[in-house]
Amino acid sequence: MERTEFGDSFAKKAAEDMQKMGTTVQDEKKQSEETEEALLEILKEMVSRIKNEIDVERKEREASEDTLLSLLEETCSKLNIAYKAA
């Protein structure tokens, strides 16, 4: 009978340990998934911010190019008028 009690006790302890290990694995898996989701959100925010910065810089560049082009056209026009008057 003592062997049976020892066997039952051992089996119970083994089952408890296995359950604890399973719970630990599930907890770690959940934490890993949450960390992965958080990292993905951070990456999405970074990509969005970078795209916005690129758009702003592109618009600023286009505005500068338009201003420069207008100045060049105005200068060419004035030179053309001055050339014809001479």
C-alpha positions, 0 to 999 in steps of 0.5 A: 500500500505504501508503494501505491501511495508513493506512486499516487503522490509521484503521479500527482506531483508530476501532473502538477509540475506539468500543469505549471510548465504548461501554464508557464509556456502559455504565459511566455507565449502570450508575452511574446505575442504581446511584445511582437504586437507592440513592436509591429505598432512601433514599426507602423508608427515609424513608417507613417512618420517617415512617409509624412516627413518625406511628403513634407520634404517633397512639397517643400522641394517642389515649392522651391523648384516652382519659385526658382523656375518662376525667377528664371522665367522672369529673368529670361523675360527681362533679358529678352526685353532688354535684348530687343530694346538694344 
